[in-house]
Amino acid sequence: MRFSFRSTIALFCSLFMVGAVFASPSQSAENIIDVNQGWVVPDNTTGLGSQNGYFGERSSEDRDYSALLDQAKIGPKAQEDPTCSSLYDPKCSAAQNFIYYAQIPVCNSAIETNCIEAVSAIDTSGKVYPGSFMRYFPDTAQNKFEGSPSANLPSGGGASLFNIPGAEGAAGSTYFVSFIMSGNISKGGSAKLTSVHSRIVPVQLQPKQYSFPWCLSENKLCNTGWNKLNNEGSGYIWNESGSSGIGCADGSVGESLCAQKQAYPKDFRFALKVRLSITPAGWMHGRMTNPEISIEKSGTNTLLTVTANPIGVPTVYKHFMWADMPTKLQNNYDPSSGKYFDRSTGLVINGGEGWSNTISRSTDYSVRAWTTAPSPYSSSAMDELNLWLPYVDNTATVVPQFWSFRSLTQRELQGANKCFTDLTALNGIVTTNATAYSPGPPVYDKDAGDLNYQVAAPHYLPNGADVFKGTYDLVMRSEVARCIYGFSNAPIKASISIVSNDGTPQIATTVVNEKNGWLYLTANNFQFSSPTLKVSLKQDKVIATPAPTPTPSATPSAAATPSPQVIAKKLSITCIKGKTVRKVTGTNPKCPAGFRSK
C-alpha cells in the first residue's frame, strides 16, 4: 500500500501498552514482543534533520484492506467520499467504473464463494492441525462492502483470526489470516480479477493506544483503508491511511488493539485453501519456501490451495542525520526532498519511495525527516540497498519471518517472456528470502538458454558473525517451460547454478522435480550480497527406434530373426564460458551460444 505521508506518523508510532491484558485460550496471558517480529523503527532515529534507509518487506506493500471505490472520485485532491457500501449504494448511483479490494470472509456454507475454506498447519510427520475461525479483525472494517454474486464481485470486510491448536508459538496459537482479491468492475458488468495477495501471521492481541490528529472521519476510527484526512491543516482530502505499522499485522482502533506479530512455531508448514469464483492468473511472488500449489475445479468455483514453510527475510535499517551523512552516500539523494535520485538528470528513481516522519514537506533538510524505503521488487531497490550495505557492515538489522504471496503487478511483468504473461491461467510462483529481488518472473536469456533471477541481501545475520543463507524456489506449470523452450511432452531436466556478483560460481543445495503438471526447482544455502540465480532447462532428443524387420515364414524350420534395434550412442562434451563450465550430453551435442568446447 502506498500510504499517504500523513498516515506514516501513525504507522510507526511507538507501542504504548495500557489497561488490562486481552487473553484468550489461544494466546499467552503475557504480552510478548519478539525481537524480530516485533521490531519497529526506533523513535530516536526519526527526528528533524534525519535521513534514514529502510530495506525490507512491508505488510503495507499491498492494499491490505477492503474498499469498493467510485473510480471517478479518486485523485490526489479528492474532496468527495469515493467509498461505496455496494454496487447499489445511493451515493454511488452515478458511478460508471469501480475499483475493489476485497478482504474475503470465511466460508459459512458449501454454496458460498469468494471465501476462505480452510487454514491449517502441518508438522514434519505430515500430521495436519486444522484451524478454527475465531473472529474478524478489526471488529469494524473501515470500508466494508457487500459483494454481488451475479456480478462475480466478492464481499469485503476485515481479516480473519484463526486458532490452530497444536501449532502454538511462544504467544499462543492465534493466527491472522488474510486473502485479498483486487480488480475492477464496470456498471452492469462482471468483476475482473487483477491480483490477489495473502498472509498467514502468528499474532497476539495486545492493547495499543492510537492517536490520529489528521483523521477527520466521523467515527474517528481511521482503521486501515480510505479515510477523510486533514490536508496539511488546510481543509481535507479523501485518501488511504493505515493503522498497523511494521510490528502489527493490523490494528483495531475502536478496540485499541494491535495484532502483534509473533514468531512462527518451528518446523511447521501452513496451508490456506480458498474458494473463488474467478481463477487467479499470471505469476505470483512469495515470501515462503518449499511452496506447493493446487488448483481444482469444483462446479463453477476454483479451489486454490497454497502450502509452504514461512521464511525469514532480512531487514536493513540505518539512521543518519543529513548533515552528517557520508558524502558518497548522500550524493545519491535529492537535497531538496531526500529522495533517491539520479544526480546526472535530477530525476527521482522509481518514484523516490519512502515516508516522511513529519507533516512538513519543507525542502530544508533541518526541518525534514525522510526515510527512503523502496519496494523490494525492483532493480533500483537492489542498487540502492547495495549503496547502504557498506554502512551497516553488510549486516542485517533483524530477520522477521513471513508466510505470504501476491500477484505480480503489470509493471513487474513488463518485458517478460510472452510465455510468462499468459493471463488465462496461474503460471507459477517464485519465492526468495532476499531483501530485494528482480521484478517479475525470471528473465529468459535466449543466447545462454537460462532463466535468470537476481537477488540482494546483507551477507551477515544480525550478530555480525553468522552468514545469511539464501533460498530460492521456482514453481511453474510444465506447459510454461515447454512454451519457453519449445519442448515436447517428454520429461524436462533442469539444473540451477548460482553466480556471485564477481562472476564466481557458488555451491548450493538444489532440488528439481516435476509432478502433477508443475515443475519444482529449489536452491538453498547460497550466499549474498548480489548473486544471480540461473535455471537451465533441457530435454533429451527423442531417439527413434526402428520397428523390427519382419521375415516371412517360408518353412516351419526357418525361424524369423528380427533386425537389431538401432540406438544412437550418446556423447558428452564440456563447454566453457568465462568461469562457467557446463556439460552437454546428447547424440550430437553442441555448446550453447556464447560457450566454446573445452
PESULWO-V600225 format. One record per pair of residues at least 24 apart in sequence whose C-alpha atoms are under 10 Angstrom apart, sorted by the first residue. I is the first residue (numbers start at 0). J is the second residue. Records with the same first field share a line. If there is no record, write none. Layout:
# PESULWO-V600225
I->J / J
This chain:
# PESULWO-V600225
0->57 / 58 / 59 / 60 / 61 / 62 / 63 / 64 / 224 / 239 / 240 / 241
1->59 / 60 / 61 / 62 / 239 / 240 / 241 / 352 / 353 / 354 / 374
2->59 / 60 / 61 / 62 / 223 / 224 / 238 / 239 / 240 / 241 / 353 / 354
3->75 / 228 / 238 / 239 / 240 / 241 / 354 / 355
4->239 / 240 / 353 / 354 / 355 / 356 / 357 / 358 / 359 / 360
5->211 / 212 / 213 / 214 / 228 / 229 / 230 / 231 / 238 / 239 / 240 / 241 / 354 / 355 / 356 / 357 / 358 / 359
6->211 / 213 / 214 / 221 / 223 / 228 / 238 / 239 / 240 / 241 / 242 / 243 / 244 / 354 / 355 / 356 / 358
7->240 / 241 / 242 / 243 / 244 / 353 / 354 / 355 / 356 / 357 / 358
8->210 / 211 / 212 / 213 / 241 / 242 / 244 / 354 / 355 / 356 / 357 / 358
9->209 / 210 / 211 / 212 / 213 / 240 / 241 / 242 / 243 / 244 / 356
10->39 / 59 / 209 / 211 / 240 / 241 / 242 / 243 / 244 / 245 / 246 / 247 / 354 / 356
11->39 / 40 / 41 / 42 / 45 / 242 / 243 / 244 / 245 / 246 / 356
12->39 / 40 / 41 / 42 / 208 / 209 / 210 / 242 / 243 / 244 / 245 / 356
13->39 / 40 / 41 / 42 / 207 / 208 / 209 / 244 / 246
14->39 / 205 / 206 / 207 / 208 / 209 / 244 / 246 / 247 / 257 / 259
15->205 / 206 / 207 / 208 / 209
16->205 / 206 / 207 / 208 / 255 / 256
17->205 / 206 / 207 / 208 / 255
18->205 / 206 / 207 / 208 / 255
19->205 / 206
20->204 / 205 / 206
21->203 / 204 / 205 / 206 / 256
22->171 / 203 / 204 / 205
23->171 / 173 / 203 / 204
24->162 / 164 / 171 / 172 / 173
25->133 / 161 / 162 / 163 / 164 / 167 / 170 / 171 / 172 / 173 / 174 / 203
26->162 / 167 / 168 / 169 / 170 / 171 / 172 / 173 / 174 / 202 / 203 / 204
27->167 / 168 / 169 / 170 / 171 / 172 / 173 / 203 / 204
28->170 / 171 / 203
29->169 / 170 / 203 / 205
30->170 / 203 / 204 / 205 / 206 / 259
31->169 / 170 / 202 / 203 / 204 / 205 / 259 / 260 / 261
32->170 / 203 / 205 / 246 / 259 / 260 / 261 / 262
33->169 / 170 / 246 / 259 / 260 / 261 / 262 / 399
34->261 / 262 / 397 / 398 / 399
35->246 / 260 / 261 / 262 / 311 / 313 / 314 / 396 / 397 / 398 / 399 / 400
36->200 / 201 / 202 / 245 / 246 / 247 / 248 / 259 / 260 / 261 / 262 / 263 / 311 / 397 / 398 / 399 / 400 / 401
37->245 / 246 / 247 / 259 / 260 / 261 / 262 / 397 / 399
38->245 / 246 / 247 / 260 / 314 / 396 / 397 / 398 / 399
39->244 / 245 / 246 / 247
40->244 / 245 / 246 / 316 / 317 / 318
41->316 / 318
43->318
44->317 / 318 / 319 / 320 / 368 / 370
45->318 / 319 / 320 / 355 / 356 / 357 / 367 / 368 / 369 / 370
46->320 / 356 / 357 / 365 / 366 / 367 / 368 / 369
47->320 / 321 / 356 / 357 / 364 / 365 / 366 / 367 / 368 / 369
48->319 / 320 / 321 / 322 / 323 / 363 / 364 / 365 / 366 / 367 / 368 / 369
49->318 / 319 / 320 / 321 / 322 / 323 / 324 / 337 / 355 / 356 / 364 / 365 / 366 / 367 / 368 / 369 / 370
50->317 / 318 / 319 / 320 / 321 / 322 / 323 / 324 / 329 / 332 / 337 / 338 / 355 / 364 / 367 / 368 / 369 / 370 / 371
51->316 / 317 / 318 / 319 / 320 / 321 / 324 / 337 / 353 / 354 / 368 / 369 / 370 / 371 / 372
52->315 / 316 / 317 / 318 / 319 / 353 / 369 / 370 / 371 / 372 / 373 / 383 / 384 / 387
53->314 / 315 / 316 / 317 / 318 / 353 / 354 / 370 / 371 / 372 / 373 / 374 / 384 / 387 / 396
54->313 / 314 / 315 / 316 / 317 / 371 / 372 / 373 / 374 / 375 / 380 / 381 / 383 / 384 / 387 / 395 / 396 / 434 / 435 / 456
55->312 / 313 / 314 / 315 / 316 / 372 / 373 / 374 / 375 / 380 / 384 / 395 / 396 / 397 / 398 / 399 / 433 / 434 / 435 / 456
56->245 / 286 / 312 / 313 / 314 / 372 / 373 / 374 / 375 / 376 / 399 / 400 / 401 / 432 / 433 / 434 / 435
57->244 / 245 / 314 / 372 / 373 / 374 / 375
58->198 / 243 / 244 / 245 / 246 / 247 / 248 / 249 / 401 / 403
59->223 / 241 / 243 / 244 / 245 / 248 / 249
60->373 / 374 / 375
61->179 / 195 / 196 / 197 / 405
62->100 / 101 / 102 / 179 / 180 / 181 / 196 / 223 / 224 / 239 / 241
63->100 / 101 / 102 / 157 / 158 / 177 / 178 / 179 / 180 / 196 / 197 / 198 / 223 / 224 / 241 / 243 / 248 / 249
64->99 / 100 / 101 / 102 / 103 / 140 / 141 / 142 / 143 / 155 / 156 / 157 / 158 / 177 / 178 / 179 / 222 / 223 / 224 / 225 / 239 / 241 / 249
65->99 / 100 / 101 / 102 / 103 / 140 / 141 / 142 / 143 / 144 / 154 / 155 / 156 / 157 / 158 / 179 / 180 / 181 / 223 / 224 / 225
66->97 / 98 / 99 / 100 / 101 / 102 / 140 / 141 / 142 / 143 / 144 / 145 / 154 / 155 / 156 / 181 / 224 / 225
67->97 / 98 / 99 / 100 / 101 / 142 / 143 / 144 / 145 / 146 / 152 / 154 / 155 / 181 / 182 / 183 / 184 / 225
68->94 / 96 / 97 / 98 / 99 / 100 / 142 / 144 / 183 / 225
69->93 / 94 / 95 / 96 / 97 / 98 / 99
70->94 / 95 / 96 / 97 / 98 / 99 / 183 / 184 / 185
71->95 / 96 / 97 / 98
72->97 / 237
73->98 / 237 / 238
74->236 / 237 / 238
75->236 / 237 / 238
76->230 / 235 / 236 / 237 / 238
77->227 / 235 / 236 / 237 / 238
78->227 / 234 / 235 / 236 / 237 / 238
79->227 / 235 / 236 / 237
80->225 / 226 / 227 / 236 / 237 / 238
81->225 / 226 / 237 / 238
82->141 / 142 / 143 / 144 / 224 / 225 / 226 / 237
83->142 / 143 / 144 / 145
84->142 / 143 / 144 / 145 / 146 / 154 / 155
85->143 / 144 / 145 / 146 / 147 / 152 / 154 / 155
86->144 / 145 / 146 / 147 / 150 / 152 / 184 / 185 / 186 / 187
87->145 / 147 / 186
88->144 / 145
92->186
93->186
94->185 / 186
95->184 / 185 / 186 / 187 / 188
96->183 / 184 / 185 / 186 / 187 / 188
97->182 / 183 / 184 / 185 / 186 / 190
98->181 / 182 / 183 / 184 / 185 / 190 / 191
99->144 / 146 / 152 / 153 / 154 / 155 / 179 / 180 / 181 / 182 / 183 / 184 / 190 / 191 / 192
100->142 / 143 / 144 / 153 / 154 / 155 / 156 / 179 / 180 / 181 / 182 / 183 / 192 / 194 / 195 / 224
101->142 / 143 / 144 / 145 / 146 / 152 / 153 / 154 / 155 / 156 / 157 / 158 / 177 / 178 / 179 / 180 / 181 / 182 / 195
102->140 / 143 / 144 / 153 / 154 / 155 / 156 / 157 / 158 / 159 / 176 / 177 / 178 / 179 / 180 / 181 / 195 / 196 / 197
103->146 / 153 / 154 / 155 / 156 / 157 / 158 / 159 / 177 / 178 / 179 / 180 / 273 / 274 / 275
104->135 / 153 / 154 / 155 / 156 / 157 / 158 / 159 / 177 / 178 / 179 / 273
105->132 / 134 / 135 / 158 / 159 / 176 / 177 / 178 / 273 / 274
106->132 / 273 / 274
109->274
110->274 / 300
111->148 / 274 / 275 / 276 / 300
112->148 / 151 / 153 / 154 / 273 / 274 / 275 / 276 / 277 / 299 / 300 / 301 / 302
113->146 / 148 / 151 / 152 / 153 / 154 / 155 / 178 / 179 / 180 / 273 / 274 / 275 / 276 / 277 / 300 / 301 / 302
114->153 / 154 / 155 / 178 / 179 / 272 / 273 / 274 / 275 / 276
115->159 / 176 / 177 / 178 / 271 / 272 / 273 / 274 / 275 / 302 / 303
116->271 / 272 / 273 / 274 / 275 / 302 / 303 / 304
117->161 / 270 / 271 / 272 / 273 / 274 / 304
118->161 / 162 / 163 / 174 / 176 / 199 / 269 / 270 / 271 / 272 / 273 / 304 / 306
119->161 / 162 / 163 / 164 / 166 / 267 / 268 / 269 / 270 / 271 / 272 / 306
120->163 / 164 / 165 / 166 / 264 / 266 / 267 / 268 / 269 / 270 / 271 / 306 / 307 / 308
121->165 / 166 / 266 / 267 / 268 / 269 / 270 / 306 / 307 / 308
122->165 / 166 / 264 / 265 / 266 / 267 / 268 / 269
123->265 / 266 / 267 / 268
124->267
125->267 / 268
126->267
127->165 / 166 / 267 / 268 / 269 / 270
128->163 / 164 / 165 / 166 / 267 / 269 / 270
129->161 / 162 / 163 / 164 / 165 / 166 / 269 / 270
130->160 / 161 / 162 / 163 / 164 / 165 / 166 / 172 / 173 / 174 / 270
131->160 / 161 / 162 / 163 / 164 / 173 / 174
132->159 / 160 / 161 / 162 / 163 / 173 / 174 / 176
133->159 / 160 / 161 / 162 / 173 / 174
134->158 / 159 / 160 / 161 / 162 / 175
135->159 / 160 / 161 / 175 / 176
136->160 / 175 / 176 / 177 / 204 / 248 / 249 / 250 / 251 / 254 / 256 / 257 / 258
137->222 / 223 / 249 / 250 / 251 / 252 / 253 / 254 / 255 / 256 / 257 / 258
138->222 / 250 / 251 / 252 / 253 / 254 / 256
139->220 / 222 / 251 / 252 / 253 / 254
140->220 / 221 / 222 / 223 / 224 / 251
141->216 / 218 / 220 / 221 / 222 / 223 / 224 / 225 / 226 / 251
142->221 / 222 / 223 / 224 / 225 / 226
143->224
147->189 / 190
148->189 / 190 / 276
149->188 / 189 / 190
150->184 / 185 / 186 / 187 / 188 / 189 / 190 / 191
151->184 / 188 / 189 / 190 / 191 / 192 / 275 / 276 / 277
152->180 / 181 / 182 / 183 / 184 / 188 / 189 / 190 / 191 / 192 / 276 / 277
153->179 / 180 / 181 / 190 / 275 / 276 / 277
154->180
155->179 / 180
157->223 / 249 / 251
158->198 / 248 / 249
159->199
160->199 / 200 / 201 / 202 / 258
161->199 / 201 / 202
162->201
163->201
165->264
166->201 / 263 / 264 / 265 / 266 / 267 / 268 / 269
167->201 / 262 / 263 / 264 / 265
168->201 / 202 / 261 / 262 / 263 / 264 / 265
169->201 / 203 / 261 / 262 / 263 / 264
170->201 / 202 / 203 / 204 / 259 / 260 / 261 / 262 / 263 / 264
171->201 / 202 / 203 / 261 / 264
172->201 / 202 / 203 / 263 / 264
173->200 / 201 / 202 / 203 / 204 / 258 / 261
174->198 / 199 / 200 / 201 / 202 / 203 / 248 / 258 / 260 / 261 / 263
175->199 / 200 / 201 / 202 / 203 / 248 / 249 / 258 / 259 / 260
176->200 / 201 / 202 / 248 / 271 / 403
177->248 / 271 / 403
178->271 / 272 / 273 / 403 / 404 / 405
179->405
180->275 / 277 / 279 / 406
181->406
190->277
191->277
192->276 / 277 / 278 / 279 / 280
193->279 / 280 / 281 / 406 / 407 / 408 / 409 / 422
194->279 / 280 / 281 / 282 / 283 / 405 / 406 / 407 / 408 / 409
195->279 / 280 / 283 / 404 / 405 / 406 / 407
196->283 / 284 / 285 / 403 / 404 / 405 / 406 / 407
197->271 / 285 / 305 / 402 / 403 / 404 / 405 / 406
198->248 / 271 / 285 / 286 / 401 / 402 / 403 / 404 / 405
199->248 / 263 / 269 / 270 / 271 / 309 / 401 / 402 / 403 / 404
200->247 / 248 / 258 / 259 / 260 / 261 / 262 / 263 / 309 / 400 / 401 / 402 / 403
201->248 / 258 / 259 / 260 / 261 / 262 / 263 / 264 / 400 / 401 / 402
202->247 / 248 / 249 / 257 / 258 / 259 / 260 / 261 / 262 / 263
203->247 / 248 / 256 / 257 / 258 / 259 / 260 / 261
204->247 / 249 / 250 / 251 / 255 / 256 / 257 / 258 / 259 / 260
205->247 / 250 / 255 / 256 / 257 / 258 / 259 / 260
206->250 / 251 / 254 / 255 / 256 / 257 / 258 / 259
207->250 / 251 / 252 / 254 / 255 / 256 / 257 / 258 / 259
208->251 / 252 / 253 / 254 / 255 / 256 / 257
209->242 / 250 / 251 / 252 / 253 / 254 / 255 / 256 / 257
210->242 / 252
211->242 / 252
213->240 / 358
214->240
218->253
219->252 / 253
220->251 / 252 / 253 / 254 / 255
221->250 / 251 / 252 / 253
222->249 / 250 / 251 / 252 / 253
223->249 / 250 / 251 / 252
230->358
231->358 / 359 / 360
232->358
246->399
260->399 / 400 / 401
261->399 / 400
262->309 / 399 / 400 / 401
263->308 / 309 / 310 / 399 / 400 / 401 / 402
264->309
265->308 / 309
266->308 / 309
267->307 / 308 / 309
268->306 / 307 / 308 / 309 / 402
269->305 / 306 / 307 / 308 / 309 / 402
270->304 / 305 / 306 / 307 / 308 / 402
271->303 / 304 / 305 / 306 / 307
272->302 / 303 / 304 / 305 / 306
273->300 / 301 / 302 / 303 / 304 / 305
274->300 / 301 / 302 / 303 / 304
275->299 / 300 / 301 / 302 / 303
276->300 / 301 / 302
277->301 / 302
278->302 / 303 / 423 / 424 / 425
279->303 / 406 / 422 / 423 / 424 / 425 / 426
280->406 / 407 / 420 / 421 / 422 / 423 / 424 / 425 / 426 / 427
281->406 / 407 / 408 / 409 / 412 / 418 / 419 / 420 / 421 / 422 / 423 / 424 / 425 / 426 / 427 / 428 / 440
282->405 / 406 / 407 / 408 / 411 / 412 / 419 / 420 / 421 / 422 / 424 / 425 / 426 / 427 / 428 / 429 / 439 / 440 / 475
283->404 / 405 / 406 / 407 / 408 / 425 / 426 / 427 / 428 / 429 / 430 / 439 / 440 / 474
284->376 / 403 / 404 / 405 / 406 / 407 / 408 / 427 / 428 / 429 / 430 / 431 / 438 / 439 / 440 / 472 / 473
285->309 / 310 / 401 / 402 / 403 / 404 / 405 / 406 / 407 / 428 / 429 / 430 / 431 / 432 / 472
286->310 / 311 / 312 / 400 / 401 / 402 / 403 / 404 / 405 / 429 / 430 / 431 / 432 / 433
287->311 / 312 / 400 / 401 / 402 / 403 / 404 / 429 / 430 / 431 / 432 / 470 / 471 / 472
288->401 / 402 / 429 / 430 / 431 / 432 / 470 / 471 / 472 / 473 / 521 / 523
289->430 / 470 / 471 / 472 / 473 / 474 / 519 / 520 / 521
290->428 / 429 / 430 / 472 / 473 / 474 / 519 / 521
291->428 / 474 / 517 / 519
292->425 / 427 / 428 / 474 / 475 / 517
293->515 / 517
294->425
305->403 / 404
306->402
307->402 / 403
308->401 / 402 / 403
309->400 / 401 / 402 / 403 / 432
310->398 / 399 / 400 / 401 / 402 / 403 / 430 / 431 / 432 / 470
311->397 / 398 / 399 / 400 / 401 / 402 / 431 / 432 / 433 / 434 / 469 / 470
312->395 / 397 / 398 / 399 / 400 / 401 / 431 / 432 / 433 / 434 / 435 / 456 / 467 / 469
313->394 / 395 / 396 / 397 / 398 / 399 / 400 / 432 / 433 / 434 / 435 / 456 / 457 / 458 / 459 / 460 / 461 / 467
314->394 / 395 / 396 / 397 / 398 / 399 / 433 / 434 / 435 / 456 / 457 / 460 / 461
315->384 / 387 / 388 / 391 / 393 / 394 / 395 / 396 / 397 / 398 / 434 / 456 / 457 / 461
316->370 / 371 / 372 / 387 / 388 / 391 / 394 / 395 / 396 / 397
317->370 / 387 / 388 / 390 / 391 / 396
318->370 / 390 / 391
319->370
320->364 / 365 / 368 / 369
321->364 / 365 / 367 / 368 / 369
322->364 / 365
325->390
327->386
328->383 / 386 / 387 / 389 / 390
331->383 / 386
332->371
333->362
334->362 / 363 / 364
335->360 / 361 / 362 / 363 / 364 / 367
336->360 / 361 / 362 / 363 / 364 / 367 / 368 / 369
337->362 / 363 / 364 / 367 / 368 / 369 / 370 / 371
338->369 / 370 / 371 / 372
339->371 / 372 / 373 / 379 / 383
348->373 / 379 / 380 / 383
349->373 / 374 / 377 / 378 / 379 / 380
352->380
373->435
374->434 / 435 / 436 / 438
375->433 / 434 / 435 / 436 / 437 / 438 / 454 / 455
376->407 / 411 / 434 / 435 / 436 / 437 / 438 / 439 / 454
377->410 / 411 / 435 / 436 / 437 / 438 / 439 / 453 / 454
378->435 / 436 / 437 / 438 / 453 / 454 / 455
379->435 / 436 / 437 / 438
380->434 / 435 / 436 / 437 / 438 / 455
381->433 / 434 / 435 / 436 / 437 / 453 / 454 / 455 / 456 / 528 / 529
382->435 / 455 / 529
383->435
384->434 / 435 / 455 / 456 / 457 / 528 / 529
385->435 / 455 / 456 / 457 / 528 / 529
387->457
388->456 / 457 / 458 / 528
389->457
391->457 / 463
392->457 / 458 / 459 / 463
393->456 / 457 / 458 / 459 / 460 / 461 / 463 / 527 / 528
394->456 / 457 / 458 / 459 / 460 / 461 / 462 / 463 / 464 / 465 / 466 / 467
395->434 / 456 / 457 / 458 / 459 / 460 / 461 / 462 / 463 / 467
396->457 / 459 / 460 / 461 / 462 / 463
397->460 / 461 / 462
398->432 / 434 / 460 / 461 / 467
400->432
401->432
403->430
404->428 / 429 / 430
406->439
407->438 / 439 / 440
408->438 / 439
409->439
410->438 / 439
411->437 / 438 / 439 / 440
412->438 / 439 / 440
413->438 / 439
414->439 / 442
415->439 / 440 / 441 / 442 / 443
416->440 / 441 / 442 / 443 / 444 / 482 / 483
417->479 / 482 / 483
418->478 / 479 / 480 / 481 / 482 / 483 / 484
419->443 / 475 / 479 / 480 / 482 / 483
420->479
421->479
424->476
425->475 / 476
426->474 / 475 / 476 / 477 / 478 / 479 / 480 / 517
427->473 / 474 / 475 / 476 / 477 / 479 / 517 / 518 / 519
428->472 / 473 / 474 / 475 / 476 / 519
429->471 / 472 / 473 / 474 / 475 / 520 / 521
430->470 / 471 / 472 / 473 / 474 / 521
431->469 / 470 / 471 / 472 / 473 / 521 / 522 / 523
432->456 / 467 / 468 / 469 / 470 / 471 / 472
433->457 / 467 / 468 / 469 / 470 / 471 / 527 / 528 / 529
434->528
435->529
436->529 / 531
437->531
440->473
441->473 / 532 / 533 / 534
442->533 / 534
443->483 / 484 / 533 / 534 / 535
444->533 / 535
445->483 / 484 / 591 / 592
446->591 / 592 / 593 / 594
447->533 / 535 / 576 / 590 / 591 / 592 / 593 / 594
448->483 / 484 / 533 / 534 / 535 / 536 / 537 / 591 / 592
449->484 / 494 / 495 / 496 / 532 / 533 / 534 / 535 / 536 / 537
450->483 / 495 / 532 / 533 / 534 / 535 / 536
451->495 / 496 / 497 / 531 / 532 / 533 / 534 / 535
452->497 / 530 / 531 / 532 / 533 / 534
453->497 / 498 / 499 / 500 / 529 / 530 / 531 / 532 / 533
454->527 / 528 / 529 / 530 / 531 / 532
455->500 / 526 / 527 / 528 / 529 / 530 / 531
456->526 / 527 / 528 / 529 / 530
457->526 / 527 / 528 / 529
458->526 / 527 / 528 / 529
459->526 / 527 / 528
466->524 / 525 / 526 / 527
467->524 / 525 / 526 / 527 / 528
468->507 / 523 / 524 / 525 / 526 / 527
469->507 / 522 / 523 / 524 / 525 / 526 / 527 / 528 / 530
470->507 / 508 / 509 / 521 / 522 / 523 / 524 / 525 / 526
471->509 / 520 / 521 / 522 / 523 / 524 / 525 / 532
472->509 / 510 / 511 / 519 / 520 / 521 / 522 / 523
473->511 / 518 / 519 / 520 / 521 / 522 / 534
474->511 / 512 / 513 / 517 / 518 / 519 / 520 / 521
475->513 / 516 / 517 / 518 / 519 / 520
476->513 / 514 / 515 / 516 / 517 / 518 / 519
477->513 / 514 / 515 / 516 / 517 / 518 / 519
478->516 / 517 / 518
479->517 / 518
480->517 / 518 / 536 / 537
481->536 / 537 / 538
483->536
484->536 / 537 / 538
485->538
486->536 / 537 / 538 / 539 / 540
487->538 / 539 / 540 / 541
488->538
489->538 / 539 / 540 / 541
490->537 / 538 / 539
491->518 / 536 / 537 / 538 / 539
492->518 / 535 / 536 / 537 / 538 / 539
493->518 / 519 / 520 / 534 / 535 / 536 / 537 / 538
494->520 / 521 / 522 / 533 / 534 / 535 / 536 / 537
495->520 / 521 / 522 / 532 / 533 / 534 / 535 / 536
496->522 / 525 / 531 / 532 / 533 / 534 / 535 / 579
497->522 / 525 / 526 / 530 / 531 / 532 / 533 / 534
498->525 / 526 / 529 / 530 / 531 / 532 / 533 / 578 / 579
499->525 / 526 / 527 / 528 / 529 / 530 / 531 / 532
500->527 / 528 / 529 / 530 / 531
501->529 / 530
502->530 / 531 / 577 / 578 / 579
503->530 / 577 / 578 / 579
504->530 / 531 / 578 / 579 / 580
505->530 / 532
537->583
538->585
539->584 / 585 / 586
540->585 / 586 / 587
542->566 / 567 / 568 / 586
543->567
572->596 / 597
573->597
